[in-house]
């Protein structure tokens, strides 16, 4: 039995007040399109996107650590930060084969078209 179930069982009158004040009811306005819109724009399933996003997260974290060490000891990791950015840019933008027209427009610099 969860804490919420216990409160509902043993304090039914108070639960009504708590529920109203804290609004435990699920939001009625959440739409699945908010969750799936980006996945559709990059043409990935949830698991594919999870894998790609986590790989970027790990790479950015490692690059961040290297840049922090470089800030303290400038003779270490001299090009690691820029190399990391370049690799991630190539992976995300330059070498992506399945960019949709909407993605191409979103990734293009203002006023310029990108050819892939």
C-alpha positions as CSV (number, residue, x, y, z in Angstrom):
1,X,0.0,0.0,0.0
2,X,1.4,3.4,-1.0
3,X,1.3,6.5,1.1
4,X,-1.4,8.0,-1.1
5,X,-3.5,4.8,-0.6
6,X,-3.0,5.0,3.2
7,X,-4.1,8.6,3.3
8,X,-7.2,7.8,1.1
9,X,-8.1,4.9,3.4
10,X,-7.5,6.4,6.8
11,X,-8.2,10.0,6.2
12,X,-10.9,10.1,3.5
13,X,-12.2,13.6,4.4
14,X,-8.7,15.0,4.5
15,X,-7.8,13.3,1.3
16,X,-10.4,15.2,-0.6
17,X,-8.9,18.5,0.6
18,X,-5.3,17.3,-0.1
19,X,-6.2,16.2,-3.6
20,X,-8.0,19.5,-4.4
21,X,-5.1,21.6,-3.0
22,X,-2.3,19.6,-4.6
23,X,-4.1,18.6,-7.7
24,X,-3.1,15.0,-8.0
25,X,-5.4,14.4,-10.9
26,X,-3.7,13.7,-14.2
27,X,-3.6,16.7,-16.6
28,X,-6.3,16.5,-19.2
29,X,-4.5,18.8,-21.7
30,X,-1.4,16.7,-22.3
31,X,-1.4,15.5,-25.9
32,X,0.7,12.7,-27.3
33,X,1.8,14.9,-30.1
34,X,4.0,16.8,-27.7
35,X,5.8,13.6,-26.9
36,X,6.0,12.2,-30.5
37,X,6.4,15.4,-32.6
38,X,10.2,15.5,-32.3
39,X,10.6,11.8,-32.8
40,X,8.7,12.0,-36.0
41,X,10.7,15.1,-37.2
42,X,14.0,13.1,-36.8
43,X,12.4,9.9,-38.1
44,X,13.4,7.8,-35.1
45,X,11.7,5.5,-32.7
46,X,11.7,6.2,-29.0
47,X,14.5,3.7,-28.4
48,X,16.6,4.9,-31.4
49,X,16.3,8.5,-30.1
50,X,17.1,7.4,-26.6
51,X,20.3,5.7,-27.7
52,X,21.4,8.6,-29.9
53,X,20.6,11.3,-27.2
54,X,22.4,9.3,-24.5
55,X,25.4,8.9,-26.7
56,X,25.5,12.6,-27.3
57,X,25.1,13.2,-23.5
58,X,28.0,11.0,-22.7
59,X,30.2,12.6,-25.4
60,X,29.3,16.1,-24.2
61,X,30.0,15.2,-20.6
62,X,33.4,13.8,-21.5
63,X,34.2,16.9,-23.6
64,X,33.1,19.1,-20.7
65,X,35.4,17.3,-18.3
66,X,38.3,17.6,-20.7
67,X,37.6,21.4,-21.2
68,X,37.5,21.8,-17.4
69,X,40.8,20.1,-17.0
70,X,42.2,22.1,-20.0
71,X,41.1,25.3,-18.2
72,X,43.2,24.4,-15.2
73,X,46.1,22.8,-17.1
74,X,46.2,24.4,-20.6
75,X,48.8,22.0,-21.9
76,X,46.3,19.1,-21.5
77,X,43.4,18.3,-23.8
78,X,44.4,21.2,-26.2
79,X,42.0,20.2,-29.0
80,X,39.7,17.7,-27.2
81,X,36.8,20.2,-26.7
82,X,36.7,21.4,-30.3
83,X,37.2,17.8,-31.6
84,X,34.2,16.7,-29.6
85,X,32.1,19.5,-31.0
86,X,33.2,18.7,-34.5
87,X,32.4,15.0,-34.1
88,X,29.0,15.6,-32.7
89,X,28.2,18.2,-35.4
90,X,29.2,15.7,-38.1
91,X,27.1,13.0,-36.5
92,X,24.0,15.1,-36.0
93,X,24.0,17.4,-39.0
94,X,26.5,16.7,-41.8
95,X,26.2,12.9,-42.0
96,X,22.6,12.4,-41.2
97,X,21.1,10.7,-44.2
98,X,17.4,10.8,-43.4
99,X,16.9,14.5,-42.7
100,X,13.3,15.5,-43.4
101,X,12.6,18.8,-45.2
102,X,11.4,20.2,-41.8
103,X,14.7,19.2,-40.1
104,X,16.8,20.6,-42.9
105,X,15.0,24.0,-42.6
106,X,15.4,23.9,-38.8
107,X,19.1,23.1,-38.9
108,X,19.9,25.6,-41.7
109,X,21.4,29.0,-40.7
110,X,19.0,31.9,-41.0
111,X,18.5,32.9,-44.6
112,X,20.5,29.9,-46.0
113,X,19.5,26.5,-47.4
114,X,21.5,23.4,-46.6
115,X,22.2,20.8,-49.2
116,X,22.6,17.2,-48.1
